[in-house]
Amino acid sequence: MPTFIAQVRDKSGKSKKEKIDAATPEQARSMLEHRYATVGSVKKSLDIDFSLSSLSEKFTNVTIKDKAVFSRQFAAMVNAGVAIVRCLGVLGEQCSNPKLKKALMNISAEVQQGTNLSDAMRKHPDCFDDLYVSMVQAGEVGGVLDEVLNRLAKLLEDMNRLQNQIKSAMAYPTVVGFLALLVFLAMTMFLIPIFAGIFQDLGTELPVLTRFMLWLSGILRSWKVLIPIVVVIVLVTAFKYYYKTPMGKLQIDGLQLKMPLFGELNEKGSVARFCRVFGSLTRSGVPILNSLDIVRDTAGNQVISNAINSAKNEIQQGGMISLALQRENIFPPLAIQMISIGEETGELDSMVMKVADFYED
């Protein structure tokens, strides 16, 4: 979407230049007229903006926490009876994230022109994904936007907490492994050479392991150390390219679920995420098949995504969710049983949320 520059004047009479993203100059003018008292000429920006604010906007991501805080504040204002346009304007002005701030101001202007909130949000996928937009759309249709926003805030807060728990669980073994590698390198490069002279003076034949360590020490202390470094760089680059292919992503994501320690954490995290998102969507009124599409696209693991897609195809033909997921052999038996109970009792959304609570603890 192109950027336009206009000379504007606010209610206090202060004049300044304002930049805005819009499809056409007419749309840009209309959006600005809702925010300023006077709008002068509107021209398309041809300059590359290297300002600090522009660079910050380009390189700053909208985090889960940012969206959770926004959702909680937005819900409180809507519940208090504040108009949506006013809510978005106020929250946009006080937002500390430059990318989210710009998106909220543009969404506010579009809603002022009559665009639905969900449709306006859909134009900013870097801030609001399909999950967020679908729940907002369900809230608009059902007239319960404040309730849905509170559910979104709770969902995002839970996802952020789960993400932090997984990072914390992985941090200790990662740090220990890194320190062990540093100790090994220090011994190989500095300590073993000291003993190398002693071993030579002894004149006896050394064990194979000792000879290997002496050889490795010599490699690491010479220019030949560049060889393994280059090999590592090539392997990492090849890994990244392979992961971008469908087969590579499927195989590597499958390994992530089978790794010792980390595999169990990834599996629990995937189950908790699926149940939390699926429960929030269905509770907000999003149809089950649409919910499965959204969960599939936000799973973060290709193996899980394929399993959800296969289950969805079976459900389309009249199958039960629990049986469809069970056949994919991805979800733990306890999760399958609780989902089955939820289907039988008509409390599917509540039961999958309980499954999420269980696997997040």
Contacts in CASP RR format, 6 or more apart in sequence:
PFRMAT RR
TARGET T0000
AUTHOR 0000-0000-0000
METHOD contacts of the structure
MODEL  1
MPTFIAQVRDKSGKSKKEKIDAATPEQARSMLEHRYATVGSVKKSLDIDF
SLSSLSEKFTNVTIKDKAVFSRQFAAMVNAGVAIVRCLGVLGEQCSNPKL
KKALMNISAEVQQGTNLSDAMRKHPDCFDDLYVSMVQAGEVGGVLDEVLN
RLAKLLEDMNRLQNQIKSAMAYPTVVGFLALLVFLAMTMFLIPIFAGIFQ
DLGTELPVLTRFMLWLSGILRSWKVLIPIVVVIVLVTAFKYYYKTPMGKL
QIDGLQLKMPLFGELNEKGSVARFCRVFGSLTRSGVPILNSLDIVRDTAG
NQVISNAINSAKNEIQQGGMISLALQRENIFPPLAIQMISIGEETGELDS
MVMKVADFYED
1 21 0 8 1.000
1 22 0 8 1.000
1 23 0 8 1.000
1 123 0 8 1.000
2 21 0 8 1.000
2 22 0 8 1.000
2 23 0 8 1.000
2 44 0 8 1.000
2 45 0 8 1.000
3 19 0 8 1.000
3 20 0 8 1.000
3 21 0 8 1.000
3 44 0 8 1.000
3 45 0 8 1.000
4 19 0 8 1.000
4 20 0 8 1.000
4 21 0 8 1.000
4 22 0 8 1.000
4 25 0 8 1.000
4 28 0 8 1.000
4 42 0 8 1.000
4 43 0 8 1.000
4 44 0 8 1.000
4 45 0 8 1.000
5 17 0 8 1.000
5 18 0 8 1.000
5 19 0 8 1.000
5 42 0 8 1.000
5 43 0 8 1.000
5 44 0 8 1.000
5 45 0 8 1.000
6 17 0 8 1.000
6 18 0 8 1.000
6 20 0 8 1.000
6 28 0 8 1.000
6 29 0 8 1.000
6 32 0 8 1.000
6 39 0 8 1.000
6 40 0 8 1.000
6 41 0 8 1.000
6 42 0 8 1.000
6 43 0 8 1.000
7 15 0 8 1.000
7 16 0 8 1.000
7 17 0 8 1.000
7 18 0 8 1.000
7 39 0 8 1.000
7 40 0 8 1.000
7 41 0 8 1.000
8 15 0 8 1.000
8 16 0 8 1.000
8 17 0 8 1.000
8 18 0 8 1.000
8 32 0 8 1.000
8 35 0 8 1.000
8 36 0 8 1.000
8 38 0 8 1.000
8 39 0 8 1.000
8 40 0 8 1.000
9 15 0 8 1.000
9 16 0 8 1.000
9 36 0 8 1.000
9 37 0 8 1.000
9 38 0 8 1.000
10 16 0 8 1.000
10 36 0 8 1.000
10 37 0 8 1.000
11 37 0 8 1.000
13 37 0 8 1.000
18 32 0 8 1.000
18 36 0 8 1.000
19 45 0 8 1.000
19 49 0 8 1.000
20 28 0 8 1.000
20 31 0 8 1.000
20 32 0 8 1.000
20 106 0 8 1.000
20 109 0 8 1.000
21 102 0 8 1.000
21 106 0 8 1.000
22 28 0 8 1.000
22 31 0 8 1.000
25 42 0 8 1.000
25 43 0 8 1.000
25 44 0 8 1.000
28 42 0 8 1.000
29 39 0 8 1.000
29 42 0 8 1.000
30 109 0 8 1.000
30 113 0 8 1.000
31 106 0 8 1.000
31 109 0 8 1.000
31 110 0 8 1.000
31 112 0 8 1.000
31 113 0 8 1.000
32 39 0 8 1.000
32 42 0 8 1.000
32 109 0 8 1.000
33 39 0 8 1.000
34 85 0 8 1.000
34 109 0 8 1.000
34 112 0 8 1.000
34 113 0 8 1.000
35 105 0 8 1.000
35 109 0 8 1.000
53 98 0 8 1.000
56 98 0 8 1.000
57 98 0 8 1.000
57 99 0 8 1.000
57 102 0 8 1.000
60 97 0 8 1.000
60 98 0 8 1.000
60 99 0 8 1.000
61 99 0 8 1.000
61 126 0 8 1.000
62 97 0 8 1.000
62 99 0 8 1.000
62 100 0 8 1.000
62 103 0 8 1.000
62 126 0 8 1.000
62 127 0 8 1.000
63 97 0 8 1.000
63 160 0 8 1.000
64 156 0 8 1.000
64 159 0 8 1.000
64 160 0 8 1.000
64 163 0 8 1.000
65 156 0 8 1.000
65 160 0 8 1.000
66 97 0 8 1.000
66 100 0 8 1.000
67 100 0 8 1.000
67 127 0 8 1.000
67 128 0 8 1.000
67 132 0 8 1.000
67 152 0 8 1.000
67 156 0 8 1.000
68 152 0 8 1.000
68 153 0 8 1.000
68 156 0 8 1.000
68 157 0 8 1.000
68 160 0 8 1.000
70 91 0 8 1.000
70 95 0 8 1.000
70 100 0 8 1.000
70 104 0 8 1.000
71 149 0 8 1.000
71 150 0 8 1.000
71 152 0 8 1.000
71 153 0 8 1.000
71 156 0 8 1.000
72 149 0 8 1.000
72 150 0 8 1.000
72 153 0 8 1.000
73 91 0 8 1.000
74 87 0 8 1.000
74 88 0 8 1.000
74 91 0 8 1.000
74 149 0 8 1.000
75 146 0 8 1.000
75 147 0 8 1.000
75 149 0 8 1.000
75 150 0 8 1.000
75 152 0 8 1.000
75 153 0 8 1.000
77 86 0 8 1.000
77 87 0 8 1.000
77 90 0 8 1.000
77 91 0 8 1.000
78 84 0 8 1.000
78 87 0 8 1.000
78 145 0 8 1.000
78 146 0 8 1.000
78 149 0 8 1.000
79 146 0 8 1.000
82 90 0 8 1.000
84 111 0 8 1.000
84 117 0 8 1.000
84 145 0 8 1.000
85 108 0 8 1.000
85 111 0 8 1.000
85 112 0 8 1.000
88 104 0 8 1.000
88 105 0 8 1.000
88 107 0 8 1.000
88 108 0 8 1.000
88 111 0 8 1.000
89 104 0 8 1.000
89 105 0 8 1.000
89 108 0 8 1.000
91 104 0 8 1.000
92 100 0 8 1.000
92 101 0 8 1.000
92 104 0 8 1.000
92 105 0 8 1.000
92 108 0 8 1.000
93 101 0 8 1.000
93 105 0 8 1.000
95 101 0 8 1.000
95 104 0 8 1.000
99 126 0 8 1.000
99 127 0 8 1.000
100 127 0 8 1.000
103 124 0 8 1.000
103 126 0 8 1.000
103 127 0 8 1.000
103 128 0 8 1.000
106 120 0 8 1.000
106 123 0 8 1.000
106 124 0 8 1.000
107 117 0 8 1.000
107 120 0 8 1.000
107 121 0 8 1.000
107 123 0 8 1.000
107 124 0 8 1.000
110 119 0 8 1.000
110 120 0 8 1.000
110 123 0 8 1.000
111 117 0 8 1.000
111 120 0 8 1.000
116 137 0 8 1.000
116 140 0 8 1.000
117 136 0 8 1.000
117 140 0 8 1.000
117 145 0 8 1.000
118 133 0 8 1.000
118 134 0 8 1.000
118 136 0 8 1.000
118 137 0 8 1.000
118 140 0 8 1.000
121 127 0 8 1.000
121 128 0 8 1.000
121 132 0 8 1.000
121 133 0 8 1.000
121 136 0 8 1.000
122 128 0 8 1.000
122 133 0 8 1.000
128 136 0 8 1.000
129 298 0 8 1.000
130 294 0 8 1.000
130 297 0 8 1.000
130 298 0 8 1.000
131 277 0 8 1.000
131 281 0 8 1.000
131 294 0 8 1.000
131 298 0 8 1.000
132 152 0 8 1.000
134 281 0 8 1.000
134 286 0 8 1.000
134 290 0 8 1.000
134 291 0 8 1.000
134 294 0 8 1.000
135 148 0 8 1.000
135 151 0 8 1.000
135 152 0 8 1.000
135 280 0 8 1.000
135 281 0 8 1.000
135 284 0 8 1.000
135 286 0 8 1.000
136 145 0 8 1.000
136 148 0 8 1.000
136 149 0 8 1.000
136 152 0 8 1.000
138 148 0 8 1.000
138 281 0 8 1.000
138 284 0 8 1.000
138 285 0 8 1.000
138 286 0 8 1.000
139 145 0 8 1.000
139 147 0 8 1.000
139 148 0 8 1.000
139 284 0 8 1.000
139 285 0 8 1.000
142 285 0 8 1.000
147 284 0 8 1.000
148 284 0 8 1.000
151 280 0 8 1.000
151 283 0 8 1.000
151 284 0 8 1.000
152 280 0 8 1.000
154 280 0 8 1.000
155 276 0 8 1.000
155 277 0 8 1.000
155 280 0 8 1.000
158 276 0 8 1.000
158 356 0 8 1.000
158 360 0 8 1.000
159 273 0 8 1.000
159 276 0 8 1.000
159 277 0 8 1.000
161 360 0 8 1.000
162 269 0 8 1.000
162 272 0 8 1.000
162 273 0 8 1.000
162 276 0 8 1.000
162 360 0 8 1.000
165 360 0 8 1.000
166 265 0 8 1.000
166 266 0 8 1.000
166 269 0 8 1.000
169 265 0 8 1.000
170 262 0 8 1.000
170 265 0 8 1.000
173 261 0 8 1.000
185 220 0 8 1.000
188 213 0 8 1.000
188 216 0 8 1.000
188 217 0 8 1.000
188 220 0 8 1.000
189 217 0 8 1.000
189 220 0 8 1.000
189 221 0 8 1.000
192 213 0 8 1.000
192 214 0 8 1.000
192 217 0 8 1.000
193 217 0 8 1.000
193 218 0 8 1.000
193 221 0 8 1.000
196 214 0 8 1.000
196 217 0 8 1.000
199 206 0 8 1.000
199 210 0 8 1.000
199 214 0 8 1.000
206 214 0 8 1.000
218 224 0 8 1.000
219 225 0 8 1.000
219 227 0 8 1.000
219 228 0 8 1.000
239 252 0 8 1.000
242 248 0 8 1.000
242 252 0 8 1.000
243 249 0 8 1.000
243 252 0 8 1.000
246 302 0 8 1.000
249 302 0 8 1.000
250 302 0 8 1.000
250 303 0 8 1.000
250 306 0 8 1.000
253 300 0 8 1.000
253 301 0 8 1.000
253 302 0 8 1.000
253 303 0 8 1.000
253 304 0 8 1.000
254 301 0 8 1.000
254 302 0 8 1.000
254 303 0 8 1.000
256 262 0 8 1.000
256 263 0 8 1.000
256 266 0 8 1.000
256 301 0 8 1.000
257 263 0 8 1.000
257 266 0 8 1.000
257 267 0 8 1.000
257 270 0 8 1.000
257 301 0 8 1.000
257 303 0 8 1.000
259 266 0 8 1.000
266 301 0 8 1.000
267 332 0 8 1.000
268 359 0 8 1.000
269 359 0 8 1.000
269 360 0 8 1.000
270 299 0 8 1.000
270 300 0 8 1.000
270 301 0 8 1.000
270 304 0 8 1.000
271 331 0 8 1.000
271 332 0 8 1.000
271 335 0 8 1.000
271 355 0 8 1.000
271 356 0 8 1.000
271 359 0 8 1.000
272 355 0 8 1.000
272 356 0 8 1.000
272 359 0 8 1.000
272 360 0 8 1.000
273 298 0 8 1.000
273 299 0 8 1.000
273 356 0 8 1.000
274 295 0 8 1.000
274 299 0 8 1.000
274 304 0 8 1.000
274 308 0 8 1.000
274 331 0 8 1.000
275 335 0 8 1.000
275 352 0 8 1.000
275 353 0 8 1.000
275 355 0 8 1.000
275 356 0 8 1.000
275 359 0 8 1.000
276 352 0 8 1.000
276 353 0 8 1.000
276 356 0 8 1.000
276 360 0 8 1.000
277 291 0 8 1.000
277 294 0 8 1.000
277 295 0 8 1.000
277 298 0 8 1.000
278 291 0 8 1.000
278 292 0 8 1.000
278 295 0 8 1.000
278 352 0 8 1.000
279 291 0 8 1.000
279 348 0 8 1.000
279 349 0 8 1.000
279 352 0 8 1.000
279 353 0 8 1.000
279 356 0 8 1.000
280 353 0 8 1.000
281 290 0 8 1.000
281 291 0 8 1.000
281 294 0 8 1.000
281 295 0 8 1.000
282 288 0 8 1.000
282 291 0 8 1.000
282 348 0 8 1.000
282 349 0 8 1.000
282 352 0 8 1.000
283 349 0 8 1.000
283 350 0 8 1.000
283 353 0 8 1.000
286 294 0 8 1.000
288 315 0 8 1.000
288 321 0 8 1.000
289 312 0 8 1.000
289 315 0 8 1.000
289 316 0 8 1.000
292 308 0 8 1.000
292 309 0 8 1.000
292 311 0 8 1.000
292 312 0 8 1.000
292 315 0 8 1.000
293 312 0 8 1.000
295 308 0 8 1.000
296 305 0 8 1.000
296 308 0 8 1.000
296 309 0 8 1.000
296 312 0 8 1.000
297 305 0 8 1.000
299 305 0 8 1.000
299 308 0 8 1.000
303 330 0 8 1.000
304 330 0 8 1.000
307 325 0 8 1.000
307 328 0 8 1.000
307 330 0 8 1.000
307 331 0 8 1.000
310 324 0 8 1.000
310 327 0 8 1.000
310 328 0 8 1.000
311 321 0 8 1.000
311 324 0 8 1.000
311 325 0 8 1.000
311 327 0 8 1.000
311 328 0 8 1.000
312 324 0 8 1.000
314 323 0 8 1.000
314 324 0 8 1.000
314 327 0 8 1.000
315 321 0 8 1.000
315 324 0 8 1.000
320 340 0 8 1.000
320 343 0 8 1.000
321 339 0 8 1.000
321 343 0 8 1.000
321 348 0 8 1.000
322 336 0 8 1.000
322 337 0 8 1.000
322 339 0 8 1.000
322 340 0 8 1.000
322 343 0 8 1.000
323 340 0 8 1.000
325 331 0 8 1.000
325 335 0 8 1.000
325 336 0 8 1.000
325 339 0 8 1.000
326 336 0 8 1.000
331 339 0 8 1.000
334 355 0 8 1.000
334 358 0 8 1.000
335 355 0 8 1.000
335 359 0 8 1.000
338 351 0 8 1.000
338 352 0 8 1.000
338 354 0 8 1.000
338 355 0 8 1.000
339 348 0 8 1.000
339 351 0 8 1.000
339 352 0 8 1.000
339 355 0 8 1.000
341 351 0 8 1.000
342 348 0 8 1.000
342 350 0 8 1.000
342 351 0 8 1.000
342 352 0 8 1.000
345 351 0 8 1.000
END
